[in-house]
Amino acid sequence: MHHSEGTRLQPRSLSDLFLSFSWLALQGFGGVLAVAQRELVEKKRWLTREEFTEEWAVAQIMPGPNVINMAIMLGGRHFGWRGAVVALAGMLLVPLLLTLGLAMLYGQFSQYPAVAGALRGMGAVSAGLITATGIKLIPGLRKNVLGPVVCAALGLAALVAVAWLRLPLVWVLLVLGGIGMGLAYRRLSP
């Protein structure tokens, strides 16, 4: 079945929610932002690009892992507290079992240089995934109330603050997020 770009669907059942978030979590080596965007927006169409950008922003300012927060919010939106619990279980159960198994294997083979080198090489892949996803999220900001110039300025300020000035992320989120919310509130007020 082919859906138009703007069509938003929803999970068919709690099982669909669980399996979808389990699959998302299993693909998230080195970071799940790219995978979450692809799965939730492009494949499942549970969110539009704009909704994903907004939901991800909310998930980022909440305590805990971003994708877990997003899973709980989406599960709760469609199935109430049961959906939130099922989405959380989908994100955690299978990856937990897999990680425990891999940790035991790593404990036995970590002394080999090839294993350490392979893990270091994955860092470059992770950075590339994060960069690519950031670029893919840019079109979702076109319809943002702040406009592309203000969004770009806030994004650049966040990049400089975290990457160059090495300011604590919580303060960057509070200050720049507060500025962004204040500007959006002013533009949305009658």
Number of C-alpha atoms within 10 A of each C-alpha: 2 5 9 7 11 11 11 14 14 15 18 9 12 18 14 15 26 24 18 19 26 20 17 21 23 18 16 16 12 15 16 20 20 20 20 23 23 17 19 22 21 14 11 15 21 18 22 19 23 18 13 19 19 15 18 18 15 14 20 17 16 11 9 10 11 18 23 20 22 23 25 22 20 22 24 17 13 17 17 13 14 14 24 25 18 23 30 23 20 25 25 16 13 15 18 13 11 11 11 11 11 12 13 10 11 14 9 10 13 12 10 10 9 11 12 13 10 10 10 11 10 13 12 11 14 17 12 14 19 17 13 13 17 13 10 14 16 15 14 15 17 14 10 15 14 19 12 15 10 14 17 14 11 16 13 12 14 20 14 13 17 16 11 9 10 11 13 10 14 12 12 17 17 12 13 16 17 12 13 17 13 12 14 15 13 11 11 10 6 5
